[in-house]
Amino acid sequence: MRFSHFLFGLTTASAALLTYGALYESNKLVLDRRKIKLKNWPKRLEGLQIAVLADFHLRDSYSVELGKRAVQMALEAEPDMIVIPGDIVGYWKPESEAMIAEVFEPLLLMDGNVVAVPGNHEYWSGSPSLLASIFDSLNIKLLRNELWRHKGIQWAGVDSANAHQADPFKTMSLADIDEDPIIAVWHEPDLVEWLPEGASLQISGHSHGGQFRLPSGWAPKYTVNGRKYPDGFYPEAPTPLFVSRGIGTTGPPSRLFCPPTVSLLELCSEK
């Protein structure tokens, strides 16, 4: 009888935490400012500011409203560039195009200084090709195993590994390591160990920071290829790596001790 009381109490407490996380913590959007020190970062790009908007998982009115707040927060920070490392949609549905347009239309104010890559969710019930035409109209550069030279940086955008579409070798072969610095954008952070040498930084999302964590930082479940590097800056990774906690949720629409985050990175040279 006592054990059944314990199980009932545990179930009730878990349900209460999930409800609290869904109603409050999953909407508690924060701006995380970081100074990222990189080896051999050029003086002409000292202090470059990049806003990272990851993992919107747009699927309903709640995710759209949160996404709009995140975009506004990023714009108010006045970054030089905005990076969107995948999972714009939760899954494709007839309303997805309208949702994306509503959330991302303000990014026209960035005057083309926005780069994105697909995440694995862009392959759920559809394809990133559906995203390409929408982003073209919003002046957002979508990269799928492609290189883009912009603002004195070589942006190496790698497609989703979890969707079996990544080709980091082809992508990095398009860059010239003797020219402008390379920033890789790849949805899944743990795949930094597959990235060929040459990039100054990789920017990723996917992990949601664990999404539902204890105060110690431990999370009961991480995403596939988002376990080893779940959150923050990892200067000692094979390529220095920044991983965003992201904005939306997957699975239970709840967060705990892991708020949705807009990251603002200031890139500086390592003294």
ABEGO torsion letter per residue (X at the ends): XAAAAAAAAAAAAAAAAAAAAAAAAAABBBBBBBBBBBBGBBAAABGBBBBBBBGAGBABAAAAAAAAAAAAAAAAAGBABBBBAEGABABBBAAAAAAAAAAAAAAAAAGGABBBBBBAAAABGEBAAAAAAAAAAAGBBBBBGBBBBBGGBBBBBBBBAAAGABBAAAAAAABBAABBBBBBBBABAAAAAABBBGBABBBBBGAGGGGBBBAAGBBABBBBGAAABABEBBAABABBBBBBAEABBBEBBBBBGBBBBBBBBBBBBBX
